[in-house]
Amino acid sequence: MTKVNYVEASGTVHAVEADAGITAMEAAVKNGVPGIDGDCGGAAACATCHVYVDTAWIARTGPAGEGLEKSMLEFAEDVTEASRLACQITLSDALDGLVLRLPDRQH
């Protein structure tokens, strides 16, 4: 199991335990984390799972992928270097304790 901490813009933390191999978006949706909609079901086609990877975790998750992920982030609001689509972050034991911050609002 991989623990992921989703931090709302208000500071409220939602700690979720999820199986390795699913995405951070799937884990959030399955556990009712507010602010992660995942309208496209994980196809990187909507940007409703936009998150900010905590700076301590960026080296492990990597930056937004070239192509589809970066293109979809163009539709998200307040994009930064730490922005990722949660549907493109596959959980693994190496990401146990991952901290993802949620934007004020999703597109």
C-alpha positions as CSV (number, residue, x, y, z in Angstrom):
1,M,0.0,0.0,0.0
2,T,1.1,3.5,-0.8
3,K,0.1,6.5,1.4
4,V,-0.7,9.7,-0.5
5,N,-1.5,13.0,1.3
6,Y,-3.8,15.3,-0.7
7,V,-3.7,18.8,0.7
8,E,-6.6,21.1,-0.1
9,A,-5.9,24.8,-0.7
10,S,-7.4,25.4,2.7
11,G,-4.8,23.1,4.3
12,T,-7.1,20.2,5.0
13,V,-5.2,16.9,4.5
14,H,-6.8,13.8,3.1
15,A,-4.5,10.8,3.8
16,V,-5.3,7.9,1.5
17,E,-3.9,4.4,1.4
18,A,-3.9,2.9,-2.1
19,D,-2.6,-0.1,-4.0
20,A,0.6,0.4,-6.0
21,G,0.0,0.4,-9.7
22,I,-3.0,2.7,-9.7
23,T,-2.8,6.4,-10.4
24,A,-3.0,9.2,-7.8
25,M,-6.2,10.3,-9.6
26,E,-7.8,6.9,-9.2
27,A,-6.8,6.8,-5.5
28,A,-8.3,10.2,-4.9
29,V,-11.6,9.5,-6.7
30,K,-12.0,6.1,-5.0
31,N,-11.5,7.8,-1.6
32,G,-13.7,10.8,-2.2
33,V,-11.0,13.4,-2.1
34,P,-12.7,16.7,-2.9
35,G,-11.1,18.7,-5.7
36,I,-10.0,15.8,-7.9
37,D,-12.7,15.1,-10.4
38,G,-11.0,13.0,-13.0
39,D,-13.8,13.7,-15.5
40,C,-12.0,11.9,-18.4
41,G,-11.4,8.8,-16.4
42,G,-7.6,9.1,-16.5
43,A,-7.0,9.6,-20.2
44,A,-5.2,12.9,-19.7
45,A,-7.9,14.6,-21.6
46,C,-9.5,17.1,-19.2
47,A,-7.1,18.5,-16.5
48,T,-9.6,18.0,-13.7
49,C,-7.0,16.2,-11.7
50,H,-4.5,19.0,-11.7
51,V,-2.2,18.8,-8.6
52,Y,1.0,20.4,-7.4
53,V,3.6,17.9,-6.4
54,D,5.3,18.9,-3.2
55,T,8.8,20.0,-3.9
56,A,10.3,17.2,-1.8
57,W,8.7,14.7,-4.2
58,I,9.3,16.2,-7.6
59,A,12.5,14.2,-8.2
60,R,10.6,11.0,-7.6
61,T,7.5,11.8,-9.6
62,G,9.3,13.6,-12.3
63,P,8.0,16.7,-14.2
64,A,4.9,16.7,-16.4
65,G,5.4,14.5,-19.4
66,E,6.0,16.0,-22.8
67,G,3.1,15.8,-25.2
68,L,-0.3,15.0,-23.9
69,E,0.2,15.9,-20.2
70,K,1.9,19.2,-20.9
71,S,-0.8,20.0,-23.5
72,M,-3.6,19.4,-21.1
73,L,-2.0,21.4,-18.4
74,E,-2.3,24.4,-20.7
75,F,-6.1,24.2,-19.9
76,A,-5.6,24.2,-16.1
77,E,-5.4,27.3,-14.1
78,D,-2.4,28.5,-12.1
79,V,0.0,26.0,-13.6
80,T,3.5,26.0,-12.0
81,E,6.7,23.9,-12.5
82,A,5.2,21.5,-9.8
83,S,2.0,21.0,-11.8
84,R,1.1,17.4,-12.8
85,L,-2.1,15.6,-13.8
86,A,-2.7,13.1,-11.0
87,C,-3.9,10.6,-13.6
88,Q,-0.3,10.5,-14.9
89,I,1.3,9.7,-11.6
90,T,1.4,5.9,-11.0
91,L,1.7,5.0,-7.4
92,S,4.5,2.8,-6.2
93,D,6.3,1.9,-3.0
94,A,8.9,4.6,-3.9
95,L,6.1,7.2,-3.6
96,D,4.9,6.1,-0.1
97,G,4.1,9.3,1.7
98,L,3.7,11.4,-1.5
99,V,2.3,14.9,-0.9
100,L,0.1,16.4,-3.6
101,R,-1.4,19.9,-3.1
102,L,-4.7,20.8,-4.7
103,P,-5.4,24.0,-6.6
104,D,-8.1,26.4,-5.4
105,R,-10.3,25.2,-8.2
106,Q,-10.2,22.8,-11.2
107,H,-10.9,23.8,-14.8
